[in-house]
Amino acid sequence: MRARSLTHLAITAAILLAAVPALAEDPPPADTTAPEAAAAPDPVKQKTTVEDDGPRPFRDVDLFSGHSLRQSSKDRKIAAGVNLHVAPVPFVAAKALDAAVSKVAAQYPDAPGLVAVLKNANSARVFELASAKNVDQTKAQLNADLKAAGITPTADQQKAIDNISAANIQSVADIAQVAATPDNALAFGIEPWFEYNFGTWDATLYVPLAAFKSADSGSLELGNINLDVRVGSRKGYTAAVGWTGGVSLYLPTGSKEANVLALSNVLVLPKYLHEYASIQPYGIIGGQLSFLTLMLRAEFTHMQAVRDNPLYTSVGYGNWGASMVIRAVILDLVGEIDGLVNLYNAPAMQDILATAGVRLHAGPVRLGAAARMPITSNPSSIYAQSFGTAFGNVAKVNILVQAFMTF
């Protein structure tokens, strides 16, 4: 079943990628003038206008969250840079849980099932009961927590609960203690990227990295490498309208630890959940009047599990966005609202988030910084259930930094 779903995903991706160049914005005109019959230059047509040689509409109206309107190749042929987001996130490292499970494997072989249960349980309360050697209340607590979270345990998870006994209750306490003491770390999403504009369409390659820094440790993990392909068009000059359509493909190249970045930046979920390959078609419309640009965006994301048996084999959610960019000489003031909509198997994708930032234009260099905060959020157990990484809420604030060059 999973192989067939993955095949369908690959076929859909191939069709969308093949269709993108066909939606070319401005096909180059055929050369119908023979060299020997070339006409003398027309002084009227030869006259240069600001619209012809100046910046086209929607130049450099990049956003901090999600996709933005496509740039004209006359304004941006090549671009490269790095995106960074930083957030304080309490989390339990997968390596710490793996070590705890290995340590008690002989006394409690069902420990991996318990770890899965604790992702949706009150780990601190379980630790308290297990440390007191209260077997029956420990079982009752775990079953009650799963019920409260709306989770039906798998056979292995139920077995892990049912097999708790006086002989292994200390092992349960040891695992629950690790789960109940998250590392208060800074989570960094570091994303180098490169864009090439082919004139009628463009492509951007992203290589997301997940970094963590705590008081006694740090690590750097690979996320899901992804490719974005898009087309678009624009009409007008001082007053203009435009559209962009595209698709992003995410390969499952990430590590387990990279999942924690889902807690720091829920809007980039497919980039860091290592279990999934994902496809994300989207569309954007925008309008520009002098120094003011407004954009509306709609995205659909389908995530297909390809490894490590997450709770959901397939996940689908929508993302709507509304944004405003105000150009003030060499500065852009950027305001964005993003909303997430659960379509299937994505209970955590119901947040609304706000982003506000500023970007400096200095020749070919673009430097920007912004802050993002959730307007609404879910209980921590919902995020644990959805992201496969638990024991913490989505970050209360994200600091976003962008640095790139355009040519």
MARGU-690390 format. One record per residue (C-alpha): residue number from 1; chain; x, y, z. Coordinates in Angstrom, 3 decimals. Layout:
BEGIN
+-----+--------+----------+----------+----------+
: num : cadena :       c1 :       c2 :       c3 :
+-----+--------+----------+----------+----------+
: NUM :      A :        X :        Y :        Z :
...
+-----+--------+----------+----------+----------+
This chain:
BEGIN
+-----+--------+----------+----------+----------+
: num : cadena :       c1 :       c2 :       c3 :
+-----+--------+----------+----------+----------+
:   1 :      A :    0.000 :    0.000 :    0.000 :
:   2 :      A :    2.776 :    2.429 :    0.933 :
:   3 :      A :    4.739 :    1.639 :   -2.244 :
:   4 :      A :    1.616 :    2.295 :   -4.353 :
:   5 :      A :    0.992 :    5.634 :   -2.563 :
:   6 :      A :    4.601 :    6.638 :   -3.138 :
:   7 :      A :    4.295 :    5.713 :   -6.827 :
:   8 :      A :    1.185 :    7.898 :   -7.138 :
:   9 :      A :    3.066 :   10.749 :   -5.459 :
:  10 :      A :    5.986 :   10.398 :   -7.894 :
:  11 :      A :    3.666 :   10.315 :  -10.940 :
:  12 :      A :    1.822 :   13.434 :   -9.736 :
:  13 :      A :    5.122 :   15.242 :   -9.210 :
:  14 :      A :    6.367 :   14.313 :  -12.668 :
:  15 :      A :    3.176 :   15.577 :  -14.313 :
:  16 :      A :    3.305 :   18.888 :  -12.458 :
:  17 :      A :    6.982 :   19.430 :  -13.218 :
:  18 :      A :    6.449 :   18.623 :  -16.892 :
:  19 :      A :    3.561 :   21.092 :  -17.048 :
:  20 :      A :    5.421 :   24.026 :  -15.500 :
:  21 :      A :    7.512 :   25.069 :  -18.524 :
:  22 :      A :    4.396 :   24.757 :  -20.701 :
:  23 :      A :    2.826 :   27.569 :  -18.700 :
:  24 :      A :    5.595 :   29.861 :  -19.886 :
:  25 :      A :    4.969 :   33.484 :  -19.167 :
:  26 :      A :    6.448 :   35.217 :  -22.201 :
:  27 :      A :    7.598 :   32.862 :  -25.013 :
:  28 :      A :   10.473 :   34.467 :  -26.968 :
:  29 :      A :    9.266 :   35.851 :  -30.323 :
:  30 :      A :   10.405 :   34.132 :  -33.498 :
:  31 :      A :   13.062 :   35.945 :  -35.535 :
:  32 :      A :   11.162 :   36.808 :  -38.735 :
:  33 :      A :   13.610 :   39.394 :  -40.069 :
:  34 :      A :   16.064 :   38.093 :  -42.622 :
:  35 :      A :   19.568 :   39.605 :  -42.291 :
:  36 :      A :   19.604 :   40.936 :  -45.821 :
:  37 :      A :   16.193 :   42.599 :  -45.396 :
:  38 :      A :   16.853 :   44.193 :  -42.038 :
:  39 :      A :   15.083 :   47.532 :  -41.765 :
:  40 :      A :   16.724 :   50.712 :  -40.586 :
:  41 :      A :   16.279 :   51.423 :  -36.876 :
:  42 :      A :   13.009 :   53.154 :  -36.067 :
:  43 :      A :   13.899 :   56.178 :  -33.893 :
:  44 :      A :   10.496 :   55.971 :  -32.189 :
:  45 :      A :   10.831 :   52.281 :  -31.287 :
:  46 :      A :   14.498 :   52.815 :  -30.397 :
:  47 :      A :   13.502 :   55.279 :  -27.689 :
:  48 :      A :   14.142 :   53.867 :  -24.238 :
:  49 :      A :   11.386 :   53.975 :  -21.637 :
:  50 :      A :   11.584 :   53.504 :  -17.890 :
:  51 :      A :    9.163 :   50.600 :  -18.127 :
:  52 :      A :   11.362 :   48.762 :  -20.656 :
:  53 :      A :   14.693 :   49.167 :  -18.910 :
:  54 :      A :   13.649 :   49.934 :  -15.350 :
:  55 :      A :   12.494 :   47.440 :  -12.722 :
:  56 :      A :    9.365 :   45.465 :  -13.530 :
:  57 :      A :    6.407 :   45.314 :  -11.123 :
:  58 :      A :    6.794 :   43.156 :   -7.999 :
:  59 :      A :   10.566 :   43.412 :   -8.005 :
:  60 :      A :   12.062 :   42.107 :   -4.725 :
:  61 :      A :    8.719 :   41.664 :   -2.954 :
:  62 :      A :   10.043 :   38.595 :   -1.128 :
:  63 :      A :    8.229 :   37.369 :    1.973 :
:  64 :      A :    9.521 :   35.775 :    5.156 :
:  65 :      A :    6.845 :   33.041 :    5.238 :
:  66 :      A :    6.131 :   30.790 :    2.312 :
:  67 :      A :    6.194 :   31.586 :   -1.384 :
:  68 :      A :    6.003 :   35.046 :   -2.937 :
:  69 :      A :    5.334 :   36.393 :   -6.441 :
:  70 :      A :    7.822 :   35.340 :   -9.079 :
:  71 :      A :   10.458 :   37.852 :  -10.227 :
:  72 :      A :   11.066 :   38.871 :  -13.834 :
:  73 :      A :   14.281 :   37.431 :  -15.293 :
:  74 :      A :   15.172 :   41.017 :  -16.288 :
:  75 :      A :   15.345 :   41.893 :  -12.588 :
:  76 :      A :   16.575 :   38.605 :  -11.135 :
:  77 :      A :   18.375 :   35.988 :  -13.206 :
:  78 :      A :   20.304 :   34.338 :  -10.388 :
:  79 :      A :   19.863 :   34.565 :   -6.624 :
:  80 :      A :   21.538 :   32.755 :   -3.754 :
:  81 :      A :   21.446 :   33.118 :   -0.011 :
:  82 :      A :   20.533 :   31.620 :    3.319 :
:  83 :      A :   17.390 :   31.665 :    5.473 :
:  84 :      A :   17.714 :   31.346 :    9.229 :
:  85 :      A :   15.096 :   30.967 :   11.944 :
:  86 :      A :   15.851 :   30.683 :   15.644 :
:  87 :      A :   13.508 :   29.695 :   18.464 :
:  88 :      A :   13.743 :   28.432 :   22.054 :
:  89 :      A :   12.173 :   24.965 :   22.057 :
:  90 :      A :   11.898 :   22.501 :   24.959 :
:  91 :      A :   12.370 :   19.031 :   23.528 :
:  92 :      A :   13.596 :   15.550 :   24.361 :
:  93 :      A :   16.327 :   14.433 :   22.003 :
:  94 :      A :   15.658 :   11.158 :   20.215 :
:  95 :      A :   19.202 :   10.069 :   21.098 :
:  96 :      A :   18.465 :   10.454 :   24.814 :
:  97 :      A :   15.319 :    8.346 :   24.530 :
:  98 :      A :   17.135 :    5.718 :   22.459 :
:  99 :      A :   19.829 :    5.483 :   25.142 :
: 100 :      A :   17.219 :    5.074 :   27.876 :
: 101 :      A :   15.453 :    2.328 :   25.908 :
: 102 :      A :   18.718 :    0.452 :   25.285 :
: 103 :      A :   19.635 :    0.629 :   28.950 :
: 104 :      A :   16.459 :   -1.161 :   30.081 :
: 105 :      A :   16.035 :   -3.484 :   27.083 :
: 106 :      A :   16.685 :   -6.642 :   29.112 :
: 107 :      A :   14.232 :   -5.817 :   31.912 :
: 108 :      A :   11.575 :   -4.185 :   29.723 :
: 109 :      A :   11.643 :   -5.255 :   26.044 :
: 110 :      A :    8.416 :   -3.308 :   25.391 :
: 111 :      A :   10.187 :    0.014 :   26.045 :
: 112 :      A :    9.932 :    1.309 :   22.422 :
: 113 :      A :    6.154 :    1.038 :   22.658 :
: 114 :      A :    6.203 :    3.012 :   25.903 :
: 115 :      A :    8.158 :    5.828 :   24.252 :
: 116 :      A :    5.438 :    6.111 :   21.596 :
: 117 :      A :    2.787 :    6.256 :   24.341 :
: 118 :      A :    4.678 :    8.922 :   26.303 :
: 119 :      A :    4.545 :   11.253 :   23.300 :
: 120 :      A :    0.867 :   11.697 :   24.140 :
: 121 :      A :    1.025 :   11.318 :   27.926 :
: 122 :      A :    1.839 :   13.371 :   31.001 :
: 123 :      A :    5.405 :   12.088 :   31.361 :
: 124 :      A :    6.022 :   13.899 :   34.626 :
: 125 :      A :    2.993 :   12.276 :   36.264 :
: 126 :      A :    3.953 :    8.850 :   34.884 :
: 127 :      A :    7.453 :    9.269 :   36.316 :
: 128 :      A :    6.005 :   10.229 :   39.695 :
: 129 :      A :    3.741 :    7.150 :   39.835 :
: 130 :      A :    6.355 :    4.732 :   38.499 :
: 131 :      A :    8.990 :    6.011 :   40.935 :
: 132 :      A :    6.544 :    5.254 :   43.753 :
: 133 :      A :    6.284 :    1.680 :   42.360 :
: 134 :      A :    2.554 :    2.122 :   41.810 :
: 135 :      A :    1.998 :   -0.276 :   38.904 :
: 136 :      A :   -1.788 :   -0.055 :   38.601 :
: 137 :      A :   -1.968 :    3.741 :   38.746 :
: 138 :      A :    0.868 :    4.033 :   36.212 :
: 139 :      A :   -1.092 :    1.889 :   33.755 :
: 140 :      A :   -4.270 :    3.829 :   34.455 :
: 141 :      A :   -2.509 :    7.153 :   33.887 :
: 142 :      A :   -1.122 :    6.066 :   30.516 :
: 143 :      A :   -4.478 :    4.722 :   29.318 :
: 144 :      A :   -6.284 :    7.866 :   30.487 :
: 145 :      A :   -3.771 :   10.161 :   28.740 :
: 146 :      A :   -4.193 :    8.331 :   25.442 :
: 147 :      A :   -7.972 :    8.530 :   25.734 :
: 148 :      A :   -7.828 :   12.252 :   26.514 :
: 149 :      A :   -5.657 :   12.834 :   23.442 :
: 150 :      A :   -8.084 :   10.884 :   21.262 :
: 151 :      A :   -5.433 :    8.257 :   20.475 :
: 152 :      A :   -6.197 :    4.588 :   19.893 :
: 153 :      A :   -3.006 :    2.734 :   20.867 :
: 154 :      A :   -1.414 :    0.278 :   18.490 :
: 155 :      A :   -0.975 :   -3.343 :   19.560 :
: 156 :      A :    2.652 :   -2.678 :   20.546 :
: 157 :      A :    1.712 :    0.412 :   22.530 :
: 158 :      A :   -1.066 :   -1.374 :   24.419 :
: 159 :      A :    1.270 :   -4.277 :   25.097 :
: 160 :      A :    3.840 :   -1.871 :   26.541 :
: 161 :      A :    1.214 :   -0.612 :   28.997 :
: 162 :      A :   -0.271 :   -3.990 :   29.870 :
: 163 :      A :    3.146 :   -5.576 :   30.534 :
: 164 :      A :    4.172 :   -3.040 :   33.150 :
: 165 :      A :    4.834 :   -4.968 :   36.362 :
: 166 :      A :    6.680 :   -4.767 :   39.643 :
: 167 :      A :    9.693 :   -6.315 :   37.895 :
: 168 :      A :   10.039 :   -3.504 :   35.332 :
: 169 :      A :    8.363 :   -0.499 :   36.954 :
: 170 :      A :   11.773 :    1.089 :   37.615 :
: 171 :      A :   12.570 :    0.829 :   33.903 :
: 172 :      A :    9.310 :    2.653 :   33.181 :
: 173 :      A :   10.324 :    5.360 :   35.658 :
: 174 :      A :   13.763 :    5.746 :   34.024 :
: 175 :      A :   12.253 :    6.263 :   30.561 :
: 176 :      A :    9.530 :    8.595 :   31.838 :
: 177 :      A :   12.155 :   10.674 :   33.625 :
: 178 :      A :   13.990 :   11.317 :   30.350 :
: 179 :      A :   10.698 :   12.161 :   28.637 :
: 180 :      A :    9.692 :   14.497 :   31.461 :
: 181 :      A :   12.894 :   16.557 :   31.451 :
: 182 :      A :   13.166 :   18.227 :   28.054 :
: 183 :      A :   16.317 :   20.034 :   27.044 :
: 184 :      A :   15.725 :   23.786 :   26.913 :
: 185 :      A :   17.576 :   24.318 :   23.661 :
: 186 :      A :   17.737 :   26.825 :   20.886 :
: 187 :      A :   16.596 :   25.331 :   17.603 :
: 188 :      A :   18.031 :   26.786 :   14.411 :
: 189 :      A :   16.739 :   26.228 :   10.907 :
: 190 :      A :   19.565 :   27.035 :    8.484 :
: 191 :      A :   18.641 :   26.887 :    4.812 :
: 192 :      A :   21.095 :   27.681 :    2.007 :
: 193 :      A :   19.367 :   28.086 :   -1.362 :
: 194 :      A :   20.064 :   28.812 :   -5.014 :
: 195 :      A :   17.617 :   30.142 :   -7.627 :
: 196 :      A :   17.944 :   30.304 :  -11.413 :
: 197 :      A :   15.437 :   32.137 :  -13.579 :
: 198 :      A :   15.090 :   30.607 :  -17.061 :
: 199 :      A :   13.007 :   33.521 :  -18.307 :
: 200 :      A :    9.676 :   31.770 :  -18.631 :
: 201 :      A :   10.011 :   29.737 :  -15.417 :
: 202 :      A :   12.448 :   29.425 :  -12.545 :
: 203 :      A :   13.690 :   26.804 :  -10.111 :
: 204 :      A :   15.057 :   27.056 :   -6.584 :
: 205 :      A :   16.960 :   24.355 :   -4.679 :
: 206 :      A :   16.872 :   24.410 :   -0.866 :
: 207 :      A :   19.091 :   22.416 :    1.518 :
: 208 :      A :   17.583 :   22.812 :    5.031 :
: 209 :      A :   19.710 :   22.051 :    8.061 :
: 210 :      A :   18.488 :   21.654 :   11.643 :
: 211 :      A :   20.808 :   22.823 :   14.403 :
: 212 :      A :   20.398 :   22.566 :   18.181 :
: 213 :      A :   22.327 :   24.207 :   20.967 :
: 214 :      A :   21.831 :   23.490 :   24.679 :
: 215 :      A :   23.918 :   23.982 :   27.785 :
: 216 :      A :   25.808 :   20.714 :   27.375 :
: 217 :      A :   25.419 :   19.670 :   23.751 :
: 218 :      A :   24.835 :   20.721 :   20.173 :
: 219 :      A :   24.240 :   19.098 :   16.830 :
: 220 :      A :   23.679 :   19.812 :   13.163 :
: 221 :      A :   21.252 :   17.600 :   11.215 :
: 222 :      A :   20.146 :   17.456 :    7.590 :
: 223 :      A :   16.523 :   18.247 :    6.768 :
: 224 :      A :   14.523 :   17.333 :    3.657 :
: 225 :      A :   16.150 :   18.690 :    0.507 :
: 226 :      A :   13.527 :   20.341 :   -1.690 :
: 227 :      A :   13.043 :   21.826 :   -5.157 :
: 228 :      A :   10.580 :   24.577 :   -6.078 :
: 229 :      A :    9.530 :   25.214 :   -9.705 :
: 230 :      A :    7.166 :   28.026 :  -10.731 :
: 231 :      A :    5.827 :   30.242 :  -13.497 :
: 232 :      A :    3.988 :   33.543 :  -13.428 :
: 233 :      A :    3.069 :   36.750 :  -15.174 :
: 234 :      A :    2.470 :   40.423 :  -14.440 :
: 235 :      A :    0.623 :   43.254 :  -16.182 :
: 236 :      A :    0.949 :   46.982 :  -15.667 :
: 237 :      A :    3.679 :   49.151 :  -14.245 :
: 238 :      A :    2.996 :   51.729 :  -11.519 :
: 239 :      A :   -0.332 :   49.997 :  -10.978 :
: 240 :      A :    0.015 :   46.286 :  -11.700 :
: 241 :      A :   -1.445 :   42.858 :  -11.089 :
: 242 :      A :    0.308 :   39.502 :  -11.226 :
: 243 :      A :    0.061 :   35.803 :  -10.523 :
: 244 :      A :    2.395 :   32.921 :   -9.738 :
: 245 :      A :    1.794 :   29.172 :   -9.741 :
: 246 :      A :    4.229 :   26.478 :   -8.740 :
: 247 :      A :    4.975 :   23.232 :   -6.981 :
: 248 :      A :    7.520 :   22.246 :   -4.321 :
: 249 :      A :    8.848 :   18.708 :   -3.915 :
: 250 :      A :   10.430 :   17.509 :   -0.656 :
: 251 :      A :   12.675 :   14.440 :   -0.498 :
: 252 :      A :   12.902 :   12.401 :    2.760 :
: 253 :      A :   16.580 :   13.096 :    3.433 :
: 254 :      A :   16.270 :   14.381 :    7.014 :
: 255 :      A :   17.340 :   12.830 :   10.310 :
: 256 :      A :   15.149 :   12.008 :   13.320 :
: 257 :      A :   16.403 :   15.001 :   15.275 :
: 258 :      A :   15.349 :   17.349 :   12.465 :
: 259 :      A :   11.695 :   16.726 :   13.446 :
: 260 :      A :   12.137 :   19.113 :   16.360 :
: 261 :      A :   12.248 :   22.034 :   13.911 :
: 262 :      A :    8.523 :   21.401 :   13.377 :
: 263 :      A :    8.014 :   22.754 :   16.888 :
: 264 :      A :   10.023 :   25.898 :   16.139 :
: 265 :      A :    8.496 :   26.695 :   12.741 :
: 266 :      A :    5.266 :   24.883 :   11.916 :
: 267 :      A :    4.999 :   26.628 :    8.527 :
: 268 :      A :    7.924 :   24.609 :    7.134 :
: 269 :      A :    6.719 :   21.189 :    8.260 :
: 270 :      A :    7.652 :   19.243 :    5.068 :
: 271 :      A :   11.240 :   20.478 :    5.312 :
: 272 :      A :   11.957 :   18.754 :    8.620 :
: 273 :      A :    9.665 :   15.746 :    9.207 :
: 274 :      A :   12.087 :   13.045 :    8.111 :
: 275 :      A :    9.468 :   10.287 :    7.708 :
: 276 :      A :    7.717 :   11.932 :    4.755 :
: 277 :      A :    8.108 :   12.742 :    1.073 :
: 278 :      A :    5.883 :   15.710 :    0.234 :
: 279 :      A :    4.396 :   17.641 :   -2.669 :
: 280 :      A :    3.077 :   21.203 :   -2.334 :
: 281 :      A :    1.285 :   22.958 :   -5.220 :
: 282 :      A :    0.429 :   26.625 :   -4.650 :
: 283 :      A :   -0.935 :   29.748 :   -6.263 :
: 284 :      A :   -0.441 :   33.462 :   -5.571 :
: 285 :      A :   -2.174 :   36.585 :   -6.837 :
: 286 :      A :   -1.022 :   40.119 :   -6.136 :
: 287 :      A :   -1.565 :   43.779 :   -6.815 :
: 288 :      A :    0.847 :   46.701 :   -6.686 :
: 289 :      A :    0.177 :   50.430 :   -6.522 :
: 290 :      A :    3.308 :   52.549 :   -6.360 :
: 291 :      A :    5.057 :   51.629 :   -3.102 :
: 292 :      A :    2.376 :   49.192 :   -1.817 :
: 293 :      A :    2.136 :   45.486 :   -2.724 :
: 294 :      A :   -0.603 :   43.123 :   -1.545 :
: 295 :      A :   -0.535 :   39.342 :   -2.019 :
: 296 :      A :   -2.890 :   36.418 :   -1.355 :
: 297 :      A :   -1.573 :   32.835 :   -1.313 :
: 298 :      A :   -3.148 :   29.381 :   -1.197 :
: 299 :      A :   -1.189 :   26.127 :   -0.780 :
: 300 :      A :   -2.021 :   22.459 :   -0.476 :
: 301 :      A :    0.471 :   20.050 :    1.094 :
: 302 :      A :    0.335 :   16.264 :    0.824 :
: 303 :      A :    2.860 :   14.313 :    2.897 :
: 304 :      A :    3.360 :   10.589 :    2.276 :
: 305 :      A :    5.174 :    8.436 :    4.855 :
: 306 :      A :    8.060 :    6.468 :    3.374 :
: 307 :      A :   10.000 :    5.367 :    6.486 :
: 308 :      A :    9.970 :    4.862 :   10.268 :
: 309 :      A :    6.203 :    4.162 :   10.601 :
: 310 :      A :    4.800 :    7.497 :   11.847 :
: 311 :      A :    1.299 :    7.626 :   13.333 :
: 312 :      A :   -0.196 :    8.822 :   10.021 :
: 313 :      A :    0.688 :    7.255 :    6.662 :
: 314 :      A :   -0.540 :   10.311 :    4.771 :
: 315 :      A :   -1.081 :   13.890 :    5.921 :
: 316 :      A :   -2.841 :   16.726 :    4.113 :
: 317 :      A :   -3.362 :   20.348 :    5.061 :
: 318 :      A :   -3.978 :   23.747 :    3.521 :
: 319 :      A :   -2.161 :   27.021 :    4.100 :
: 320 :      A :   -3.621 :   30.435 :    3.286 :
: 321 :      A :   -1.657 :   33.631 :    3.506 :
: 322 :      A :   -2.226 :   37.380 :    3.177 :
: 323 :      A :    0.708 :   39.777 :    3.038 :
: 324 :      A :    1.605 :   43.419 :    2.581 :
: 325 :      A :    4.940 :   44.920 :    1.497 :
: 326 :      A :    5.539 :   48.676 :    1.784 :
: 327 :      A :    8.566 :   50.017 :   -0.095 :
: 328 :      A :   10.298 :   52.912 :    1.692 :
: 329 :      A :   13.297 :   53.872 :   -0.467 :
: 330 :      A :   15.852 :   51.133 :    0.403 :
: 331 :      A :   13.715 :   49.448 :    3.063 :
: 332 :      A :   10.744 :   47.104 :    2.787 :
: 333 :      A :    8.273 :   46.805 :    5.637 :
: 334 :      A :    6.668 :   43.347 :    5.521 :
: 335 :      A :    3.527 :   42.145 :    7.302 :
: 336 :      A :    2.102 :   38.623 :    6.923 :
: 337 :      A :   -0.744 :   36.511 :    8.305 :
: 338 :      A :   -0.707 :   32.742 :    7.741 :
: 339 :      A :   -3.436 :   30.234 :    8.552 :
: 340 :      A :   -3.301 :   26.435 :    8.556 :
: 341 :      A :   -6.261 :   24.152 :    7.822 :
: 342 :      A :   -6.397 :   20.447 :    8.700 :
: 343 :      A :   -7.653 :   18.499 :    5.667 :
: 344 :      A :   -6.781 :   14.949 :    6.728 :
: 345 :      A :   -4.611 :   13.490 :    9.496 :
: 346 :      A :   -3.122 :   16.874 :   10.440 :
: 347 :      A :   -4.735 :   17.790 :   13.797 :
: 348 :      A :   -1.998 :   20.270 :   14.692 :
: 349 :      A :   -2.397 :   22.252 :   11.492 :
: 350 :      A :   -4.971 :   24.721 :   12.775 :
: 351 :      A :   -2.748 :   27.590 :   13.885 :
: 352 :      A :   -2.849 :   31.206 :   12.779 :
: 353 :      A :    0.484 :   33.047 :   12.833 :
: 354 :      A :    1.580 :   36.655 :   12.341 :
: 355 :      A :    4.938 :   37.833 :   10.968 :
: 356 :      A :    6.364 :   41.367 :   10.876 :
: 357 :      A :    9.752 :   42.313 :    9.497 :
: 358 :      A :   11.975 :   44.711 :    7.594 :
: 359 :      A :   14.339 :   44.175 :    4.653 :
: 360 :      A :   17.247 :   46.342 :    3.467 :
: 361 :      A :   18.155 :   46.699 :   -0.229 :
: 362 :      A :   21.826 :   47.568 :   -0.800 :
: 363 :      A :   22.758 :   47.041 :   -4.414 :
: 364 :      A :   22.536 :   43.298 :   -5.109 :
: 365 :      A :   22.442 :   42.503 :   -1.383 :
: 366 :      A :   19.216 :   41.865 :    0.544 :
: 367 :      A :   19.245 :   41.667 :    4.345 :
: 368 :      A :   16.063 :   41.048 :    6.330 :
: 369 :      A :   14.888 :   40.255 :    9.846 :
: 370 :      A :   11.437 :   39.462 :   11.219 :
: 371 :      A :    9.581 :   38.020 :   14.200 :
: 372 :      A :    6.781 :   35.478 :   13.988 :
: 373 :      A :    4.306 :   34.650 :   16.767 :
: 374 :      A :    1.313 :   32.316 :   16.915 :
: 375 :      A :   -2.041 :   34.045 :   17.276 :
: 376 :      A :   -3.690 :   30.708 :   18.053 :
: 377 :      A :   -2.085 :   27.369 :   18.984 :
: 378 :      A :   -2.922 :   23.821 :   20.077 :
: 379 :      A :   -2.240 :   21.743 :   23.213 :
: 380 :      A :    1.232 :   20.167 :   23.334 :
: 381 :      A :   -0.208 :   16.652 :   23.002 :
: 382 :      A :   -1.632 :   17.561 :   19.582 :
: 383 :      A :    1.788 :   18.672 :   18.331 :
: 384 :      A :    3.373 :   15.510 :   19.717 :
: 385 :      A :    0.774 :   13.406 :   17.943 :
: 386 :      A :    1.333 :   15.186 :   14.640 :
: 387 :      A :    5.062 :   15.802 :   14.578 :
: 388 :      A :    6.437 :   12.645 :   16.157 :
: 389 :      A :    8.521 :   14.802 :   18.469 :
: 390 :      A :    7.026 :   15.607 :   21.799 :
: 391 :      A :    7.245 :   17.136 :   25.230 :
: 392 :      A :    6.922 :   20.789 :   24.188 :
: 393 :      A :    4.718 :   23.366 :   22.492 :
: 394 :      A :    5.301 :   25.263 :   19.283 :
: 395 :      A :    7.753 :   28.098 :   19.967 :
: 396 :      A :    6.142 :   31.283 :   21.257 :
: 397 :      A :    8.347 :   33.399 :   19.029 :
: 398 :      A :   10.527 :   32.831 :   15.978 :
: 399 :      A :   13.298 :   35.179 :   14.895 :
: 400 :      A :   13.738 :   35.039 :   11.124 :
: 401 :      A :   16.808 :   36.293 :    9.266 :
: 402 :      A :   17.356 :   36.352 :    5.501 :
: 403 :      A :   20.506 :   37.239 :    3.593 :
: 404 :      A :   20.825 :   36.844 :   -0.158 :
: 405 :      A :   22.202 :   38.378 :   -3.335 :
: 406 :      A :   20.462 :   38.843 :   -6.684 :
: 407 :      A :   21.960 :   39.231 :  -10.136 :
+-----+--------+----------+----------+----------+
